[in-house]
């Protein structure tokens, strides 16, 4: 089988076989089993927006075809297979059902390893009901919300599957998502995403797979303590149905996510080594999706072959701080993602079709441990909490989201008025009062620089606060075999400071499962 890359396909073109045959000077009848394996939008020239694609296909004398077309990007490809590994028959507990924990437990169960997956939140259907109640009424369930529950924080986000990590396991992850209900376009789109509405069903199906393959899944079960003997994990203490239970453990996988702050504190007190790390905070910016489409696609903005347009922006301020867009959600909505009392935090979400009226993205500025007066490893969490509590105050102390037009924020003016946005419960507020001065300065300069790159970016746009959970402010010490300084404890994923997003977290989870089953063999 051959793969051909860098194939330019017009938006209305569907004869892929004919296109490949023409490029390779072959008869169309000689091309067989054509499959689209990569598709991205090339909108660099607004008068010629088109797809850039890659295809696999079969033909006779493949070696000769490659030799006859030295300037074409042709390679020989083989079918991909992610192998099963032998179980180790130890007592394995995975804490957290986000992408890292879910894929770690999934691969263990797939390989015949008995595993217990514990999750402090509820199953995803019950979780969705609690989230809907919160969004409509402001009644917060601190154990069942956008941060906590089956599937992790990513379930109620955009379901983006893009990553800068180059790893063969990514293919297995995508295929697993499709096997359990995701649309198969994630296998070829350059910027694949599942969508919250689909991801809800996918994580349910993956949970059922784990249960049907010797796994156990415990919801509303919170890790509260760990018992260590001779620098080795012996057992865990967990709270379930208001009862404290002790469970013996040989290998404990900590896929706790970036918002389990009580767990961070407990682990620090138990002697798990961790350090503060850089992270980012900022605001969500929301535009009309039609504006983004027109800017990115020009006269092709409403072409039926094109989905809602996205963007990615990154600048550096005069102070040398990075300001960048993050988790851009085309056709999506801003979510009130609070998980603690008297705090407000926002995130972005979109469904599979991305057909909503608005587009949103986080606009973040980098913060470093040196920005905090305290050198404690958990100082970043304290800083996040200060911002989130201030957002709660600015929102009127009823869990409404504070919002402000970009022009008012940039000019430090306050023209309270009715604004239209995707969030149901909002309060117009002076967002300059949200951040320390150094953050306001860099955010404002960053927005101005972005407007130079993306004309009109700061016009007719709304800011919503606060975006403070883009990544963990902590990194656990972890050795080459994925163990912490305590034998038998394996911190993984975004919450451990080793991933950022669904794909990199899932990859980390798979690598950890391999480590558990291989012993100390290096994971390739």
N, C-alpha and C positions, 0 to 999 in steps of 0.2 A: 504494500500500500504506500502511496506517495502523499505528501502534503505540499500544497502550494500556498505561499503567503504573499501578502501585499497585492491582493487582487482588488482593483477598483471596480465597485459595483454601483451603477446608478440607482437612485431611489426607487425607480419603477421597473428595474430589471430583475427578472426571475429565472432566466435561462442560464443557470450556473454551468451546466454541462457545456453549452455552446460557448460561453465565455472562456472556460478553461481550454477547450479544444482550439479556439482561435489563438489564445496566448501561446500554445505549445505547437501550433501548426500541425494538429492532428485532426483526423476525421471525428466528428461528434460520436459516431457509432463505436469508436475505440475507447471512449470514456465510460467507466462504470462505477456504480455505487458512490456517487458524489454525496459528501456530507459537509455541511457548514460547521466548522469547528471554532471560528473566531469572527466576530463582527463588531466593529467600532464605527462611530460616526466621525468623518473627516469634514469639519466645518471651517477649516482655515481660510478657504475662499468662499465668501458668502454667495457668489454667483454660481458655485458648483459644489454644493453640499452633497456628499455621497458616502457610501459605506466603504470601509477598508476591511477586507475579509481574508480568511484562510479556509481552505477546503482540503479534505482528504478524498482520494479517489483511487480507483484501480485502472490499470491499462496494461497492455502487453509490453514486454521488453523495457521494464522500468529503468534499468540502468542506462539503456540507450537513450531514453527520453531525457534523463538528467544530463547526459553527455551532450545531447543536441541542443540543450537550453541552458548554457552556462550562466547566463545573466538573470535567469529566473530563480526565485527562492524555492527550490525543490529539495525536499528531504524524504528519506525513507522513514516510515513510522511503524511502530508495533502496538498491538493492543496493550492497554495498561491493566495491571493487576496488583492490588495491594494485598500482601500475603497475610495469612493467619499465623499467629504465633502461639507457642505452647503456654498454657497457664502455669502459674507457680503454686497454686493451691494454698495460698496464704489468705488470711482474713484481711480483705481490702475494703476500706471505706472511702468514698469520694464525697467531699463536702461542697455542695453548690452545683446547680443544674444549668448554669450558663454554658456557652459553647465549649469551654475548656473541660469542665466537669462532665458535661453530657457526652462529648466524644471520647473522653477517657473511659467512662463507664460503658459506653456503647461498644468500644473496641474490646474491652475486657470481656463483656458478656458475649460478644460475637466469637471470641476465641475460646469460650468454654470456661472462663474464669468467674467464679462466684464473686459478686461485688454488691455492696450496699451503697446506694446513692441517697444522701440525705439533703433535704432542701427546707430552709426555714419558712418559705412561702407556701402558697397553695398551688394545686393543679391549675393549669393555665385557664381553663374555662371559669373556675371560681375566681381566679385572679382578675380576669377581665371584668367580671361583675363588680369587684371591689374598686377597680380603677375607674370604671364608668360612674360609680357612686361618688367617688372623690371628685372627678372632673365636673360633675353636675352640682354637687352640694358643698364641697369643701370638707367632707367628712373623711379623714385620713386613717387608713389602716396601716400602721407602721411595719407590719409583717407581710402585707400583701399589697403591692403597689407597682409602679413602673420599674423600680429597682429590684424588688424581691419577689420571687415566685418562679414557677417552672419556666425554664428557658432563659432566665436571667434578664438583664437590662436590655439586651439586644432584641428580645422578642417584641417589645413595644417601641421599636425604632424602625428604621427603614429596611433592615435586613440586608444591608450592603455586604457583598462578598468580595470586594476588591481588597487587595493587599500588596504591599511591596515585597513580601517574603516569597522567595523562589524556593518551592519545596514540592516534591512529587506528591506528597500527601494531599495537596489541594485538590487534585483530581478525585481522589477517593471521597473527600468531604462533599464536593459538588454532586458526585454520583449518589452518595448517601442521602443528601437532601432530596434529590429527584426520586429516589426509591421510596421515600417516605412522604411524597406529596408535592414537592416543589415543581414549578414549571421547568421543562427541559431546556428553555432558552438560557438558563444560568450556565449551561455547559459550553456556550459559545459567545455570549455577549461579553464585550470588552469590559463593561462595568455592570456585572450581574448583581441583581438584588432579588430577594424573595418577596418582600412585602409583609407587613405585620399580619394581615388577614390570612395569608397562606402559612406563614411561619408558625402561627398558633396551632394549626393542624399538624405541621411537620414535627414539632417537638412532642406532641401527644403520641404520634405514631412511633417516634423513636423511643419514647418511654415504654410503650407496649412491647416493642422489640426487646428492650433490656429485660423486662419482666418475664417475657417468654423464653429467654435464654439464660436462665439461672441467676438473673439479677433481682435485686430488691430495691424499691424506691419508696422512701419515707418522706411524706410532706409534713409541713408544720412541725418540723423537727430542727431545733437549733443547737448547734455545737456551743456548749457553755464552758467546757473545761477539758484539759488533756492531762493524763497522768503519765509521768515520765520516770523511768527507773534506769539508772546507769546510762544516762544520756540516750535512752531509746524509748520510743513510744510504746506504752503498754495497753492503754485503754483511753476511751473518750467518755465524757459526760455530756449527755444531750437532754434537752428539754422537749418533751413530747406530750401533748394534751395536758399541760400544766404539771406533768410528773417528770422527775429527774431519773434518768436511766443511765447505767454504765454498760458500755460495750467494749469487749476486748478487741484490739486492733493490732495487726502486724504491720500494715502499710496504710498510712493516712494521707490522702491526697487533698490538699487545700486549694480548691478552686472557688474561693469565697467571693470574688468580684470586688469592685472598687468601692462599694458602699457599706460593707459589713464592718462598720467602725467599732462596734463593741467586740467583735471577734479579733480585729487588729489589736485592740487594747489587751484582751486576754492573752493572746499569743505573745505579745511583747513582755507581759508580766511573767510568762512561763519561760522566758529565756530564748525564744526564737529570734535569731539575729535578723535585723532589718535596718534599712537606712532610708532617710528622706531622699526623694528624687525630684527632679524638675517635672512640672506638669503645666497645665494651662487653664486659664479661666477667661470668661468674657460674657458675651451676650448672644442671643439669637437675633438674626436679621430676617425679616419677612418681606417679600415682594409679591406682586401678582405674577403668576407663572407665565402669563402671556408676554409680559415684559422680558422675562428671561429668554423665552423662546425666540422673540423677535431679535433680541440682541445677539444670540448665539447662531441662529439659523437664517437671519435675513429674510428674503422673500420666500424661503422654504419653511417658515415658522409653522405653518398649519398643514404641512404635508402629512398625509395619513401614515406614511411609512416611518415617520419620526416620532419617538416618544418624547415626553416632557424633557426639556433641555436642563442640563446641570451646569455647574461651573466650579472651578477650583482656583483660589487666589492665595497668594503668599507674598508678603512684603517684609522689609526690615526697616525699623524706625531709626531715627537719628541716634537713639541710645543703644542701638544694636540688638534690640529685642525683635523676635519674630512675631508677626501678627498674621494669622492665616484663617481661611475658611475651613470648616471641619464638619463632617457628617451632613453634607448638603442633601436636602430632601426635596426633590422635584415633585410638584403636585401633592405636597404633604401638609402636615399640620404640626404646630408646636405643642408639645406635651408638658403638662405640669407634672414633673417627675419627682416630687418630694417623697422622702422616706422617713423623715424625722419631724417631731412636733416643732411647731413654730419655725419652720424653715420652708423656703420655696426655691426650687431648682427646676430648670427647664431642659428639655431635650427635643429632638426632632423625630417625626414619624411619618411614614407614608405606606399606603397599601400597594399591592402588586401593580395595579393599573396606573398608579401615579396620576390620577385624573382630577385631583383637587384643584381648587382655584388659586391656591397660594404655593409659593416656594419658600423654603427657609434653610438657613445654614447657621452654624455657630461661627462667630467671629471671636477668635481666641488670641490671647497674648501670653507668651511664655512667662512663667514665674519659677524662680529657683530657690533652693533651700536658703541661700544667702539673703533672700528678701525677708526672711522671718527673723525676728529678734531671738527666738528660741531655737537651739540646735537639737532639740528632741526629735527622734525619728518620726513622731506623729504630729509634728508642728504643722505640716501641710493640711492635715485633717482639721486642726483647730482653725486655720485660716479659711478653709472652705466653709466651715460652720458659721464663722462670722459673716461671710458674704451671704450665705443662705438665710440667716436670721435677719439681716438687714433687708433682703428682698422680701421677706415675710412682712416686715414693718412697712416698707414702701407699698406693698400690695394691700395694705389696709387691715392686716392682722386676721384675715379670714381665708387665707390660702389663695387669694386671687393673685394673678401674675402681674407684676408692675411692667408697664409698657411706656414707650415714648417714641415720638417720631425722631428719625435720625437727625434732621436739621435742628430740632430743639436740643438734642443731646450734644451735638457738635458746638452749638452756639451758647450752651448753658442757659437756655430760655425755657419758659414753661407756659405753653399755650394749651391749657386743658381743653380737650374737645373729644367728641365721639370719634372713635377710629374703628375701622373694620379689620378684623384679623381672624385667624383660625381658632383661637382660644376662646372658650365660652365665658370664663370668669376672669376679667382683667380690671386693672385700675391704672389710669394715667398717672405717672409719677416721675419725679426728677431723678433720673438714673445716675446723674453725676454724684448723688449722695450714696450710691451703692459701693463704689470702689475707693481705695486709697488714691491719692493724687497721681502717683507714678503710673498706675494702671489706666486711669482716665486719659492721661497724656498720651500714652502709647496706643490705646484703643482709638482715640480720635485721629492721631497721626496715621495710624494704619488704615482707617476707613477712608481718609483723604487720599492716601496713596492707591488704595484699591479703586477709588473713583476715577483715577487717572488711567488705570488699566481697563476699567469696565465702565464706560460712560453712562452716567445716570444712576450708578449703583447706590448713591446716598440720597437720591431724590425719591419721594413718594414711597419710602420704606419705613418699616417699624422695627424698633428694637424691643426685645423682651428679655427679662433677666430672672435669675442669673444662671449662666451655663458654667457649672463648676465641677462636673463629674466626667469630664472628657477622658480622663485617665487616672490611674491610681497615683497618689502622692508618695507612695511607699514602694520600695523594692526589697523583697526578702533575699537573704543570702541563700544561694543555691549552687551546689557543686555540679560537676560534669555529669554525674549520675542522677541529677535532679533532686537530690536530697538536700534538706536544710542542714544546719549544724546539729540538729537532733536526728539520730538515726531512725529511719522509717517514716519521716514526715517529708512530703513532696509538695512544695508550694508551686502552683502553676497558674498560667493565664494572666488576664489583665489585672486582677486583684493582687497578684504577686509581683507585678511590675515587669512582666516578661512578654506582654502581648498588647495589641491595641486593635480591637475590632473582632468580628466574628471569626474570620478566617485564620488570623494569626493565633487567636486563642484556641480554636479547634485544633490547629496544627500542634500547638504546645500540648494539648490534652492527649493527642495521639502519641506524640513522642514520649510523654510520661508513661502511657500505658505500655509502650514497648520497653521502657526502662524497668517497669515493675515485673514484666514477664521474662526479660533477658538477664536480670541481675545487674551487674555492673558493666555489661557490654556497652560500648559507645554507640549511640544512636546516630545513624548516618542520614 
